[in-house]
Amino acid sequence: MIHMSMPRQAMRKMGLQSCCLLCDSPDIAGTLRCSSCIESHAIFRKKLDELPPENEVGQLARELLQMVSSPHRWDNDEVHGPALKQIQFLAGTLAEPKPKPTSEQITAVFTKQAAKPKKSLISDFANQNKWKENPPTIEEVSVLADSLSFDESIHPGQRTNPSRVITKVDRSDRLGEDHSIVDRVAAAQDPEVDIESRKKARKDWGDAVENIEKIIEEKKIDDDLDI
């Protein structure tokens, strides 16, 4: 026979209700054993909260605390899975069994769902039109037409002027891709990345492109090449 205690409220708040499930003490609240257990675990939680995030022991303790607090989320763990499943089993034995719904209750649920009106945002919005059933009269159309405003600056059908001079946009403040950030990210992902060689390769490529542009500008290369 399995001996265990109902989880105490204080232990639930600390996420350590599993300790009660595994406790073989008589299920009597307020006993000396319960009080000393709750006090020791409260000290443990306080010390754990005071540990810095980078502390390896603290990281392990927090991970184990997450497991015992929510065993159903971690029961696939290769090491702790069987123990976490046992904790869920013990918790299930304390839960009151839920009665199965009767056929009348199931029928009532379906009937209630079928009675709900089906809503459609589009249809509901369209139904607000006061002329949905009958179109507006000629007088109403005239009133609506008079209330419309016309913009004199708009000239529908006007052709654009392809010879119009377009002012060049100043893009000097647009830095584009930040190569220094890209280099740092690449180096963080692969220690063998040489940032200096990447910088040199980009400079060599820029110099090559600049030289080609100078050659094209000086030679005035056109389609009448003598090959």
Secondary structure by P-SEA (a helix, b strand, c coil): ccccccccaaaaaacccccccccccccccccaaaaaaaaaaaaaaaaaaacccccaaaaaaaaaaaaaaccccccccccaaaaaaaaaaaaaaaccccccccaaaaaaaaaaaaacbbbbaaaaaaaccccccccccaaaaaaaaaacccccccccccccccccccccccccccccccaaaaaaaaaaacccccaaaaaaaaaaaaaaaaaaaaaaaaacccccccc
